[in-house]
Amino acid sequence: MIPALATILMFQLAGEVIARALELPLPGPVLGMIGLVVAFLMAPRLAEVVRPTAQGLLAHLSLLFVPAGVGVVAHFGVLSEQGPAIAVALVGSTILAIAVGALVFAYVARLVGSRDDG
């Protein structure tokens, strides 16, 4: 279990180092996961060694959400005061993002001369 966990964490660390060193817009853990998948493809035995530990981590993934829940409970007073404003901001920004996306799509479709084949 320790070697498998060390392997997972080493790939995460390598991804983080690469992402920060090259100033990539991709999170380090994502790069590490990509590297781990490539390593699994190149060495299937590694995948078999890491599989039980990874499955154990995935089985208890809900524990990682505990800090977020504690944060919500700890700041419940602020959330109850600012809740309506937060809700309006979330809904408004979502509607605005969808509208801007649709307008940009329509503009680009018109720009490249896309036509309706239907």
RAMO-V752106 format. One record per residue. N is the residue number from 1. SS is DSSP state (H for helix, E for strand, - for the rest). D_LAST is the distance of its C-alpha to the last C-alpha in Angstrom with 1 decimal. Layout:
N_SS_D_LAST / N_SS_D_LAST
This chain:
1_-_56.3 / 2_H_57.7 / 3_H_56.5 / 4_H_53.0 / 5_H_52.9 / 6_H_54.4 / 7_H_51.7 / 8_H_48.9 / 9_H_50.7 / 10_H_51.4 / 11_H_47.7 / 12_H_46.9 / 13_H_49.8 / 14_H_48.7 / 15_H_45.2 / 16_H_46.7 / 17_H_49.0 / 18_H_46.3 / 19_H_44.0 / 20_H_46.9 / 21_H_48.5 / 22_-_45.3 / 23_-_44.1 / 24_-_40.7 / 25_-_38.2 / 26_-_37.9 / 27_-_40.3 / 28_H_43.2 / 29_H_42.8 / 30_H_39.2 / 31_H_40.7 / 32_H_43.4 / 33_H_41.1 / 34_H_39.2 / 35_H_42.6 / 36_H_43.7 / 37_H_40.7 / 38_H_41.4 / 39_H_45.0 / 40_H_44.1 / 41_H_42.2 / 42_H_45.1 / 43_-_47.8 / 44_H_46.7 / 45_H_50.3 / 46_H_49.7 / 47_H_46.8 / 48_H_49.1 / 49_H_51.8 / 50_H_49.5 / 51_H_47.6 / 52_H_50.3 / 53_H_50.8 / 54_H_47.1 / 55_H_46.6 / 56_H_49.6 / 57_H_48.2 / 58_H_44.9 / 59_H_46.8 / 60_-_48.4 / 61_H_45.5 / 62_H_45.9 / 63_H_49.2 / 64_H_47.4 / 65_H_46.0 / 66_H_49.6 / 67_H_50.2 / 68_H_47.1 / 69_H_48.4 / 70_H_51.9 / 71_H_50.5 / 72_H_48.8 / 73_H_52.0 / 74_H_54.2 / 75_-_52.3 / 76_H_51.6 / 77_H_53.6 / 78_H_51.5 / 79_H_48.3 / 80_H_49.6 / 81_H_50.5 / 82_H_47.4 / 83_H_45.0 / 84_H_43.4 / 85_H_43.0 / 86_H_41.4 / 87_H_39.0 / 88_H_38.0 / 89_H_37.6 / 90_H_35.4 / 91_H_33.1 / 92_H_33.0 / 93_H_32.4 / 94_H_29.6 / 95_H_27.8 / 96_H_28.5 / 97_H_27.2 / 98_H_23.9 / 99_H_23.6 / 100_H_24.7 / 101_H_22.3 / 102_H_19.3 / 103_H_20.7 / 104_H_21.4 / 105_H_17.9 / 106_H_16.5 / 107_H_19.3 / 108_H_18.9 / 109_H_15.1 / 110_H_16.3 / 111_H_19.3 / 112_-_17.7 / 113_-_15.2 / 114_-_12.0 / 115_-_9.1 / 116_-_5.5 / 117_-_3.8 / 118_-_0.0
